[in-house]
Amino acid sequence: MPQGEAPSETRSESGASSVSYDGATKRYGDSAKPAVDQLTLEVPAGEICVLVGPSGCGKTTAMRMVNRTVDITEGDILIGGESVRDREPARLRREIGYVIQQIGLFPHRTIAENIGSVPQLLGWKKERTQARSAELLELIGLDPELGDRYPAQLSGGQQQRVGVARALAADPLVMLMDEPFGAIDPINRERLQNEFLRLQAQVRKTVLFVTHDIDEAIKMGDRIAVMREGGRVAQYATPAEVLMSPADEFVEDFVGADRALKRLALMRVADIDLWEAPLAHVGQATAEVRTKLAAPDVEVPYPLLVDSERRPLGWLSERDLAADTVPARPDSPLGPVLDRDDVMRDALADLLQGEAQYAPVVDAEGRIDGVLSVEIISEFLGSPRAKVEEHSAAERPHD
Amino acid sequence: MTSPALLAAVGEVGKGFIQERSSDTLPCQATDALFCWDWAKDNIDRYGTPTVQHVELVAISVVLGFALAFALALLSHRRRWLQPPLLAATGVLFTIPSVAFFFLLEPFTGRGRDTAIIALAIYTLQIIYRNTMVGLANVPESVKEAARGMGMTERQVLWRVELRLATPEIVTGLQIATVSTVAIATLAVFVGGGGLGVPMKTGIDFATNLILAGGIAFLLAVVSGLVLFGVQRLLTPWRRARQT
């Protein structure tokens, strides 16, 4: 979703309620082992709580008890202090956004009608529903013209965005997301995750997010509930805490041996000191560029070609510099370009994937902000500073 | 042209329809042509009433059959145990030879159009019921889960989602049922049900007549099939939308 485009009519959608599990238990039939056992945890309003664990740990069941698509056997769940057991299920569900892995868009309804599904159930006036659909299409960064299309005409990623928009349409108090990005290819998944985090920074919903992927949990969660077989919570803490001090062996195993690397998922590129590359402009005399390169404090040994708006175009090679003026088409391709908002782990992955040692980092307008190198990351991982940074990042992970 | 045995089986063959306006001999006998244009031109108007009767037979039977099959489908949709017996029952009814069915019903309902309509309607049950069930079964589980999860009641899930998405199969069922009923309805004449079977039966030894009556029945089948195809397209605009 394009940044800096947050339309003024997108109210800071404040409606969000806390969710409290109060000894909530689900038992199927007479079986002795409950699917969810005495679950007690509190999700503060406006936060993302990720339920993560191996398959069969009861995470989806736990999530579905909130909107009563799974009924509670014992205990209770309170939304904003109100018991869900007292509510009529269909009415309760209209106040809770619901996103599933298979998306489940209505094939016979247009995109705008799909988004307007819950408002329609709530009996909103047609004009209001249409206006809301248009507003949400903009919020998720889809062309308003797509509103008249049918789901089959959209890509998987677009469909998933519409699924999120549909869940947000009636401004729900709580969002339930069941492996929402699980069926999306890795590249688009990363993009959708980032988009959702930006969206969440605007709408500030209380989100219960189910995944089996610990990396996704670390990235998305304000808090993570690591669940284990038998429907029990092994640890409920911030991502940093789960990584730094796993509660027990189960959590440690589940988090994996590469905990150090995973810490990168808690940081954004903007959180680290970047390097500066000597900048060059098209048509500039190469002599000037060579002077910059020769400076003793130069951090990146290659000049970066930028346009008049300081947007990176490519790296200049020795051959480029052999000419009198800087050419418009540099010899070396630009390679990966990173966003200030990218998570460090993804940035490192992009660097490795692009077989690049350096990658320009740009701001929301695409202007050069600095250069990230593999060296910066490895230095950072080795420095004692890492721990401090992690904590501060974890406290405000989604700006 | 037709064997005496078949003529005997059919019964009261003979003058009636063909000879009403002609002399004692059959027309065009001299030329021995397969299709007698002169006779056709002079007599085409006389197929009007049988055609209207035929359309009525088909329409009423299909509407009744649809109402019953659709009700059975809704009834058994959330009660899965009902589906095998209903499929079996409608299937057995479907396999009874049509002429036999008409005569089986005759002692109970007498001769006439009603008997024909009952038999024809029962024939449509299997096709419409099975297609409706297939359509409902084809609705993706994820779509139903999303519908319930957003707060639709079971009734809303059924009418706003499942039946809408099952529309293509349901209309296809109607289409097949209608086209086949157009053909089977020509046998309604055996219980005095009228329709295009009347000229066929009374003039079974006159090719021109058979071609005319059969041709009209064929046209009825084609037209009703096309109309329902159009209805299906109108009701399911999302299926025409292709990836762009």
Interface residues (C-beta under 8 A of the other chain):
Chain A: N67 T69 P89 A90 R91 L92 R93 R94 E95 Y98 I100 Q102 I103 G104 L105 F106 P107 H108 R109 S117 V118 L121 R149 Y150 A152 Q153 G163 R166 A167 L176
Chain B: P140 E141 S142 V143 K144 E145 A146 A147 R148 G149 M150 G151 M152 T153 Q156 V161 R164 L165 T236 W238 A241 R242 Q243 T244
